[in-house]
Amino acid sequence: MPNRGVAYFSAEFGLDESLPIYSGGLGILAGDHIKAAADLNIPLTGVGIFYKRGYFQQHISESGWQQQLYPEVDLAASIYPVQLVKDTEERPIIIAVEIAGRQVYASAWRVELGSVTLYLLSTDVEANSDADRHLTDTLYPSNQDVRISQEMILGIGGVKLLAALGIQPDVWHMNEGHSAFLAFERIRMLSAEGVPFETALEAAKANAVFTTHTPVPAGHDVFSIEMIDRYIGHYYWQMGASRERVLSLGELEGAFNMTRLAVRTSSKVNGVSKLHGEVTRELFHRWMPHIPIQDIPVDSVTNGVHAGTWLAEGIKQLYDTHLASGWAVRTQETQVWDAVRDIPADELWEMHQRAKSEMVRALGLNLPSLGEAPLVIGFARRFATYKRALLIFSDLERLARILGDPQRPVCLVFAGKAHPADEPGKDMIRRIVELSREERFKGRVHIVENYTMNKAKKLVQGVDVWLNTPVKPMEASGTSGQKAAMNGVLNCSVLDGWWVEGYNRRNGWAIDGVTNGDPGCQAQQDSETLYRLLEEEIIPLYYQRDEREIPAEWVDMMKESICSLTPVYNTHRMVSDYWHQVYAPAAARGSRFAADNFEIASRVSAYKQFIRANWPSVQVRSVEILGEHSGRIGLNKSTFRAEIALGTIWHKDVHVEAVGSDGRLGIWKAKLEPVQQLAAGTYVYEGVMADVPIDIREANVNVRVTPISPDFANEFEMELAVWG
Ligand SMILES: *Cc1c(COP(=O)(O)O)cnc(C)c1O
């Protein structure tokens, strides 16, 4: 078990509005992660960057165009005290990172949250040149030179800072690939102690874990090889390796890919929802085409949100009254939430109405007053094109009819920032502003400026329906819908990300349906589904009131949503999952690899080098199917015999199996054992594959040889396989 703690590296942390060093979901997740770790008393140290100007403040001009303002972060206003990190003699701790041949210095700021300390690095120190002082001004700069510098500060500087503070984590968690250079510094430090490169790599890898968040290749950070040479070339010899060997850790399609680096330098990789795990396996399969998608070693830990942060005050009070005591730290217990079913409908409805009024007040929304508060649908997230903010506007006439019904009015509230370089994203904002001014949408379509954590809170607490219409499967998880759910707000979402797991047919609505993959066709179908859900299900249910003017069935659905979703999609469950599935095994692995002067790390590295050098002579010479017996109806049983040349590799160092696949869905495996040695290094292997559906013919079965070792983190650690 990790006892010296987890180092959690992330380029952004969304703790509170008053510390605006986050841009969106990734940062909020990181903030919620460390808050939950603090609640659960888990020893964890966060490492990030203190952006002097944070993420931009959004102003939307008269013409609907987004402007970006970059005021300096006001530390005095932060609700979390942020302190400069000093040594015992009260001198600020300054670390140095060599970037493109010059020394860049960084100070560190500390934020304390119980058992968790977050350190934030800043290059705004006197020793730096003017230009370098500005390196950590803003998040996700478009300039590649600034970006690689920030990533070096985060990854390399972060490791140096922890060393300077005497913190020796037993797990290193990379939240997204931005911090992957941390492996370089860890290896360099070991190399300076005389540990050879390959051993140091194994040791560093053993207790490093990586969470990927981006389902599309274009979303991954990539630098040209020339940039890597220029910025970080001085590390090659300091790591004790050749340029080619270091570059090979991140090389992909002629460039240097930070995700690839993170995968190659960690022993465990996970996606952020089950579906995202699958999508990531598919993506990585392109890098390792000889390993079937199902075998790509990527797991998933589905995201959650921090209840203490996202619940409305009134709803918290309601839970205090009706749920078991300590519910706030027992968020992952299903039974705790079952009590929500017994909350009187009028009380839950009343608290929701209060949150709704509070939202209207706080955001200054000018909703039509028609006696009854209108049904309010919220859509707030980054304006990235894949999130399709404009999907609901696909058919303007139909939408106008839906929103404009005087008996059953409906309002849409939008909010979100577009990345400053994302022109199509900014254009979506402009279009919504334009539509909100059309006569037919006046008072019905609203857009709220400058989406931040506080506005997010008001929205996820106060709207009636939380709408999410991404292009499937581009939403790796999504978390705003989880915030909405715990507040009794109902989700209406494309069946993507976490919603694939969360949706149970009774706790919200799903926009589902596959098309031929044509984006226009998909949008057409998804918008049609959305309109139909609004017209036939959502609006009628909302306006169907009982004698107390309460939409009883709607409230039942709110309860179902809270009970079924909250115990699962919260960060306490998520951090526990990380603890058991990721941190504990990595910590154990790390200490094993480091013990006795890196004995195991050294053995594994020697073994891998031997295997790599001799792998080219491994060959599946022939495959024979000995007998095919039809067993139970529809099932097959086949015996395989393969002749395999292993050269100088020992037969116990490989795993031989017959692998049958029906394409995407299923994969059948049978282990083959050596039964005969034909000549030195040439063996006959045999095995039986049972219970294979008849339609998986031998044409779909191949014999595969992979190198194995009890010290590997998974079967495909070397990414090697020979097929025949
Ligand atoms: C939760 C949150 C997000 C992430 O929302 P998604 O639904 O995951 O896109 C982005 N920005 C803010 C301010 C948030 O609070």
The ligand as a Tripos MOL2 file, in Angstrom:
@<TRIPOS>MOLECULE
LIG
   15    15     1     0     0
SMALL
NO_CHARGES

@<TRIPOS>ATOM
      1 C1        -17.6530   20.2450  -14.7080 C.3       1 LIG1
      2 C2        -17.1090   21.3590  -15.4940 C.ar      1 LIG1
      3 C3        -16.6300   21.1350  -16.7890 C.ar      1 LIG1
      4 C4        -16.6650   19.7810  -17.4340 C.3       1 LIG1
      5 O1        -17.9280   19.5340  -17.9680 O.3       1 LIG1
      6 P1        -18.1410   18.3730  -19.0470 P.3       1 LIG1
      7 O2        -19.5440   18.0180  -18.9660 O.co2     1 LIG1
      8 O3        -17.2730   17.2430  -18.5810 O.co2     1 LIG1
      9 O4        -17.7260   18.9270  -20.3260 O.co2     1 LIG1
     10 C5        -16.1290   22.2080  -17.4970 C.ar      1 LIG1
     11 N1        -16.0780   23.4320  -16.9640 N.ar      1 LIG1
     12 C6        -16.5190   23.6880  -15.7270 C.ar      1 LIG1
     13 C7        -16.4310   25.0690  -15.1910 C.3       1 LIG1
     14 C8        -17.0630   22.6590  -14.9410 C.ar      1 LIG1
     15 O5        -17.4980   22.9170  -13.7050 O.3       1 LIG1
@<TRIPOS>BOND
     1     1     2 1
     2     2     3 ar
     3     2    14 ar
     4     3     4 1
     5     3    10 ar
     6     4     5 1
     7     5     6 1
     8     6     7 2
     9     6     8 1
    10     6     9 1
    11    10    11 ar
    12    11    12 ar
    13    12    13 1
    14    12    14 ar
    15    14    15 1
@<TRIPOS>SUBSTRUCTURE
     1 LIG1         1 GROUP 0 **** ****
